[in-house]
Amino acid sequence: MGWALVPASFVVFSPWGEGSETVARNGPLEQQKRRLLLVALPIASAAALFEWALLRRSGQAPSPLLLAGAAFALLLALLLWRRRRSLRFVETVLTAGIAVGLFVFLYLGLFSADSLSLERFARLSPWVSVALAGLLVISGTRRSVWIGTAVYLGLLALGLVRLFRAGPQPTREALFGPLAHFYLANAVLLWLMHAWSELQRQYARTRQIARSMASLAHTDPLLGIPNRRQMELLIEQEIRCAEEGGQPATMIMFDVDRFKQINDMYGHEAGDAALRAVATTVRQALRATDHVGRWGGDEFIILVRVNETAQAYQLAQRVGEAVHQKLSEHFPIVTISLGVAPYRPGDTVSSWVSRADAAMYRAKESGRNRVVVGS
């Protein structure tokens, strides 16, 4: 019969898991899927044409389904190549096409031996499995597991109908064994894939929790900017870049003038709101390559890469003016004092921060709301 050789691959659903659906539909992963299909679909089309030619050469009558399948795969590839259809559309059409193809192949194999023998079905089934395996990779929807279950139940119904119409008892007994192995193997596969999908969803949730915890460990929860731990890492990185690559780096330290008075006059919630406004304003005033983080309390550190100290001084002035202008309406007494400290060869995290801190305090002692460049 040859039925025991048919791979059990009739389940169409996603191994990516529910938690990664958004990722799978956007960005680099979708482009990777598109490239995979642009290679796989022409190969599948060529394989169907090759099988059709072999059957013709051997004197057999090839099924028109081979030509239809080849044209179907090639058309989807062209639609993807010309970007006339989205990847989601191609995935949906491909899933439907594979499901219909499976029903047709199984029906012909069971009920029409003249059109498609069981041996020929067993020979073509690996390519069907390749296509289904591809669907397992590219499909990104949770409902795919239900699609796979529906396909399996439909195929099972075909097998039961064929078994009941097998005729004499010996014929029915000869057919029962291969069909039982075929459907039991697919039932086990369906369950294993369902369990795999659940594991993938749990893994996606675990990764999300891990990313959130990592973010919390390096992000100030109140302000949403790097905390002291992360800033120490960034300072070490700037030191390495300066030492190894000669890239000029400058540290700007600032704190909020009279911050205690804000808490006393308006309350701690207002003080927190003022800090959030300061952090947001500073981030908006900086370039994308600059870093700002909370060093502690109302003290902040900015890391910038500039060629000259004068550029860092101008940037610090711009930051101070932006903060005062932004907060003057609700917190007229809010200003910041800034100290600028260019990196010096041999600096450590501690020495560099100390020089920026000393410059900042000179700015406060000389009247606040100003910039002082340290040595």
MOHUPE-V15168 format. One record per backbone hydrogen bond with DSSP energy under -0.5 kcal/mol. NH is the residue of the N-H (numbers start at 0). CO is the residue of the C=O. If there is no record, write none. Layout:
{{NH CO} {NH CO}}
This chain:
{{4 1} {5 2} {8 6} {11 9} {12 10} {13 140} {14 135} {19 16} {20 17} {23 19} {24 20} {25 21} {25 22} {28 25} {29 26} {30 26} {31 27} {32 28} {33 29} {34 30} {35 31} {36 32} {37 33} {38 34} {38 35} {39 35} {40 36} {42 38} {43 39} {44 40} {45 41} {46 42} {47 43} {48 44} {49 45} {50 46} {51 47} {52 48} {53 49} {54 50} {55 51} {56 52} {57 53} {58 55} {59 54} {61 59} {65 62} {66 62} {67 63} {68 64} {69 65} {70 66} {71 67} {72 68} {73 69} {74 70} {75 71} {76 72} {77 73} {78 74} {79 75} {80 76} {81 77} {82 79} {83 78} {84 78} {89 85} {90 86} {91 87} {92 88} {93 89} {94 90} {95 91} {96 92} {97 93} {98 94} {99 95} {100 96} {101 97} {102 98} {103 99} {104 100} {105 101} {106 102} {107 103} {108 104} {109 105} {110 106} {111 107} {114 111} {115 111} {120 116} {121 117} {122 118} {123 119} {124 120} {125 121} {126 123} {127 123} {128 124} {129 125} {130 126} {131 127} {132 128} {133 129} {134 130} {135 131} {136 132} {137 133} {138 134} {143 140} {144 141} {145 142} {146 142} {147 11} {147 143} {148 144} {149 145} {150 146} {151 147} {152 148} {153 149} {154 150} {155 151} {156 152} {157 153} {158 154} {159 155} {160 156} {161 157} {162 158} {163 159} {164 160} {165 162} {171 167} {172 168} {173 169} {174 170} {175 171} {176 172} {177 173} {178 174} {179 175} {180 176} {181 177} {182 178} {183 179} {184 180} {185 181} {186 182} {187 183} {188 184} {189 185} {190 186} {191 187} {192 188} {193 189} {194 190} {195 191} {196 192} {197 193} {198 194} {199 195} {200 196} {201 197} {202 198} {203 199} {204 200} {205 201} {206 202} {207 203} {208 204} {209 205} {210 206} {211 207} {212 208} {213 209} {214 210} {215 211} {216 212} {217 213} {217 214} {218 214} {219 224} {223 219} {225 291} {226 217} {230 226} {231 227} {232 228} {233 229} {234 230} {235 231} {236 232} {237 233} {238 234} {239 235} {240 236} {241 237} {242 238} {243 239} {244 239} {244 240} {245 241} {246 240} {247 245} {249 303} {250 340} {251 301} {252 338} {253 299} {254 336} {255 297} {256 254} {256 334} {258 255} {261 257} {262 258} {263 259} {264 260} {265 261} {266 261} {266 262} {270 266} {271 267} {272 268} {273 269} {274 270} {275 271} {276 272} {277 273} {278 274} {279 275} {280 276} {281 277} {282 278} {283 279} {284 280} {285 281} {289 286} {290 302} {292 300} {293 225} {294 292} {294 298} {295 298} {298 295} {299 253} {300 292} {301 251} {302 290} {303 249} {305 303} {310 307} {311 307} {312 308} {313 309} {314 310} {315 311} {316 312} {317 313} {318 314} {319 315} {320 316} {321 317} {322 318} {323 319} {324 320} {325 321} {326 322} {327 323} {330 326} {333 330} {334 332} {336 254} {337 369} {338 252} {339 371} {340 250} {342 248} {346 343} {351 347} {352 348} {353 349} {354 350} {355 351} {356 352} {357 353} {358 354} {359 355} {360 356} {361 357} {362 358} {363 359} {364 360} {365 361} {366 363} {367 362} {371 337} {373 339} {373 371}}
